[in-house]
Amino acid sequence: MADIIVDGQTRVAFVPTIANIAAPTTAELNAGTLLQSTLIPAGLEGFENTTADVDNTSLASTFDTKLPGRQSFSGTGLVLKKQDGTDTVFNLLSVPNTAGYIVIRDGVAESTAWAATNKVEVYPIRTAAHSTMGRGEANSLLRYRIPTPISAAPNLKAVVA
């Protein structure tokens, strides 16, 4: 097996509507807004799953045992480059309480269109108020962060229908 390079191999979209997050359709994904060109390299914040431990040790135990508990994501958000003129992504995502889905596909060139059988991660989100970043920094771009709390359980192993 070969290693998967990430440079240029991640496609990210904000999709307003998905009927089945286990099997989003290419039509639903194509109706979304691509984000990978305006995201900074570390712009997908907090989209890493953590699982809490549940202590199931008994009084008779001589060893602390645990079971997997709730899964969660913390501090999810998008950090994007501010664009001059009409900034479509900013205008779309900077409205607090905008509901939709962040869809992430890895391992395929970002310029390759969505296709049936693509493996994707689908995160139901709602946006929160944006914050501006980069003011006063030398040699920097103006950026903004959109908090994207996950509003329902995501599907980390979805397949495009």
N, C-alpha and C positions, 0 to 999 in steps of 0.2 A: 504494500500500500504506500501511496505517496502522501507527503504532508500537504496540507491545504494552506495556500498563501492567502492572506487577507487583503493585501493591497489591490484595490480595484475589484474586489470579489464580494462586495456586500451591497445589496440593494435594500433600500428602506423607503417605505411609503406610509403616508397617512391616508387611510381609507375610510370614507364616511359611513359606509354600510356594508356589513357582511352578514349574510343569513345564517351560515353555519361556519363557526370559526375552526372547525376540524377540516373543512374542505372549502376554502374560499375559491370562488370562480375567477377565471382570467378576466371576465367582464367586470366583476367587482374590483379587482386589483387595478385594472386599467382605468377605472373611474377615480382612482386615488391620485394623490399628489406625491411625486417622487421627492425625497429629501436628501439623498446621499450627496448630491453636489453642493448643497448649502450647509450640511453638517460639518463641524470641524472633526478632525480625526478621532478625538476622544468624546465626540458629541452624543453618543448613546450612553447616558449615565444611568446606572442602577439597574440595567436590564440583565442582572445576574441573580439567579435564584438562590435563596438560602432556605434551609430546612431546620426548624427548631427541633431540639431533642425533647422527648417525653421520658421522664424517669419512670421506669417500671420495676425498680428495685424493691424487693420485699424485705420485711423485717428479718427474715431468715437468711438473707443474702450476705455473702462475704465479698461480693464484687458489685460495684455500681453498674447497672445495665440500663440501656436506653433503647427506645424505639423512635423511628422517624415521626415527627409531628407535622405541624402546619408549615406549608411553604409560604414564602413571602418575597417581595421585592421592596427595596427601600431606596428612597430618593430618586425615583425614576424621573428622567427629564431629557430634553433635547437641547443641545447647545449648537446654535446655528449662526452663520455669518449674515450680518445685515446687508441687504442689497440696496443699491440706489434705484431711483425711479419707483416703479410699481413692484413692491416686494410681496408677491403672491403668497409665499409661504408664511411670512410674518402676518399678513392680513388675515390669513386663514387660522393660524394657530394661536395668535395672541389674544383671541377673544376668550375670556375665561368661561369655563364650563362647556366648551366645545367637545362633544362626544364623538368618538370614532375608534379607529384601530390603528396601532402601529404594527406594520408587517415587516419582518426582517427575513431576508434570504441570504445565506452565506454560500461561498464556494462556487459561484457562477459569476461570470463577468457582469458587473453592475449594468452595463449597457444592453445585456441580453434581456429581451422581453420576458414577461411572466409566461410560464408554460405549464400545461397539465403535468402532473407528477413532480413539480418542484416542491422541495421540502422547505417550509417556512415556519416562522414563529409568529403567532397572532396575539397581540396584547390589547384588550379593550381598555381604553383610557378616557379620561376627561382632562382637559387642559385647565391650568390655573394661571394666575396673573404672571406675566413675563417680567424678567429683570434684565436690564441692559448691562453688558460687560465690556471691558476694554477701553473705557474712557480714560484718557490720560496716560495710557501705556504707550511707550515708544515702540515703534516697529510692530504694530499690532493692527488687527482688524476690529471694527466694531462688531460685537457679537451680542446675542441675547439668549437667555435660557428660558425655556418653556417647561414648567413642571408638568409631568404627565402621570398623575397617580393612576394606578391600575385599578379599574372599577369592578372587575369580575375576574374569575380565574382565567388565565391565558391558556392557549394551546401551544405548547412548545414543540409539537411534532405534527403540525398540520401538513396536509398535502393538497396542492392546488388541484381543483377538479377540472 
